Amino acid sequence: MTTDIFTWLLALLVGLLLGGFFFAGLWWTIQKGLTAKHPALWFFGSILVRTAVVLAGIYLISDGKWERMLACLVGFVLARFLVMRYRRFKDVPPNTSKINEP
């Protein structure tokens, strides 16, 4: 039983890492693609690489067991929310307005 919990936690951690890679890579691709000479190549190449890495990682970590795949998927989705939260707070400029100005 302890081994099962450890492997599920490992699968969850790998899912977090894969999700972080995927969504941070998406953000990076958008930043580069907006100023690139050939943005279609950036977007197409990025989705191919990110999807291949994530699918290979999930396939390897699951080892044919649906419980591990589910734990990895939960980590992947959780990473989406973490990356979105991190990017939102980092991109928002500080409030420079004064509240009680006459």
SVG drawing of the C-alpha trace seen along z (x, -y; Angstrom):
<svg xmlns="http://www.w3.org/2000/svg" viewBox="-11 -68 23 70">
<polyline fill="none" stroke="black" stroke-width="0.4" points="0.0,0.0 2.8,-2.4 4.4,-1.7 1.1,-2.5 0.9,-5.9 4.5,-6.7 4.0,-5.8 0.8,-7.9 2.6,-10.9 5.5,-10.4 3.0,-10.4 1.4,-13.5 4.8,-15.2 5.6,-14.2 2.2,-15.5 3.0,-18.8 6.4,-19.0 4.9,-18.0 2.1,-20.6 4.5,-23.2 6.6,-22.4 3.5,-22.5 1.9,-25.7 5.1,-27.7 6.1,-26.6 2.8,-27.8 3.3,-31.2 6.9,-31.4 5.7,-30.4 3.1,-33.2 5.7,-35.7 8.1,-34.6 5.4,-34.0 4.0,-37.5 7.3,-39.1 8.6,-36.3 9.1,-36.6 7.3,-33.2 4.9,-32.8 3.1,-29.8 6.4,-27.8 6.7,-28.8 3.2,-27.8 3.2,-24.6 6.6,-23.4 5.8,-24.3 2.6,-22.3 4.3,-19.3 7.2,-19.3 5.1,-20.1 2.5,-17.5 5.1,-14.8 7.0,-15.4 3.8,-15.4 2.4,-12.3 5.7,-10.4 6.0,-11.4 2.5,-10.3 2.9,-7.1 6.2,-6.3 5.0,-7.2 1.7,-5.4 3.3,-2.1 -0.1,-0.8 -1.9,-1.5 -4.9,-3.9 -4.4,-5.0 -0.9,-6.5 -2.3,-8.0 -5.1,-9.7 -2.6,-11.0 -0.4,-12.4 -3.4,-14.0 -4.4,-15.6 -0.9,-17.0 -1.0,-18.3 -4.3,-20.2 -3.0,-21.5 0.1,-22.8 -2.2,-24.7 -3.8,-26.6 -0.4,-27.3 1.2,-28.6 -1.9,-30.8 -1.8,-32.2 2.0,-32.9 1.7,-34.6 -1.3,-36.7 0.5,-38.1 3.8,-38.6 2.2,-40.4 0.0,-42.8 1.8,-46.1 1.7,-47.6 -1.0,-50.0 0.5,-53.5 -2.6,-55.5 -3.2,-57.4 -6.5,-56.6 -7.5,-59.9 -6.2,-62.5 -8.2,-65.7"/>
</svg>
